[in-house]
Amino acid sequence: MKKSKEAKNKSPRVSVTLSEEESSKLDLLASKSKLTRSWLGRYAISRLLDAYSANQLDLPIIKTDAR
């Protein structure tokens, strides 16, 4: 039996909404770097998670006090 396309792709997908300006800048970066928008998104998320793991991420939405 043939596996469906969904069964073959086990990686979770993420969807984000960008402003027109962000989308245009991302397109330009992708074009100049000869990389895909998807690759750049995965790279950015990976860098964000690395910074978080190293306690080097200062996001206003992460509460550090134990209230």
C-alpha positions in Angstrom: 0.0 0.0 0.0 1.2 3.5 -0.9 1.7 6.0 1.9 -0.2 9.3 1.7 1.8 12.5 1.4 0.8 13.4 5.0 2.1 10.1 6.3 5.5 10.6 4.6 5.9 14.1 6.1 6.2 13.7 9.9 7.7 17.1 10.5 5.3 19.5 12.2 4.4 22.6 10.2 4.2 26.2 11.5 2.4 29.0 9.9 3.2 32.7 10.5 1.6 35.9 9.3 4.0 38.6 8.1 3.4 42.2 7.4 3.8 43.3 3.7 7.1 44.9 4.7 8.4 41.8 6.5 7.4 39.6 3.5 9.1 41.9 1.0 12.3 42.0 3.1 12.2 38.2 3.5 11.8 37.8 -0.3 14.8 40.1 -0.9 17.0 38.2 1.6 16.0 34.8 0.1 16.7 36.0 -3.4 20.1 37.6 -2.5 21.2 34.6 -0.4 19.7 32.0 -2.9 17.9 30.3 0.0 14.2 29.6 0.5 11.9 31.5 2.7 11.3 28.2 4.6 15.0 27.7 5.1 15.4 31.2 6.5 12.4 30.7 8.8 13.8 27.4 10.2 17.2 29.1 10.6 15.6 32.0 12.5 13.6 29.7 14.8 16.7 27.6 15.5 18.7 30.7 16.5 15.9 31.9 18.7 15.7 28.5 20.5 19.5 28.3 20.9 19.5 31.8 22.5 16.6 30.7 24.8 18.4 27.5 25.8 21.5 29.5 26.6 19.5 32.0 28.7 20.5 34.7 26.3 17.0 35.6 25.2 15.3 38.6 26.7 11.6 38.5 25.7 9.1 40.7 27.5 6.6 37.9 27.5 8.7 35.4 29.5 8.1 35.9 33.2 11.0 35.0 35.4 9.6 35.8 38.8 7.6 33.1 40.8 4.4 34.9 41.5 
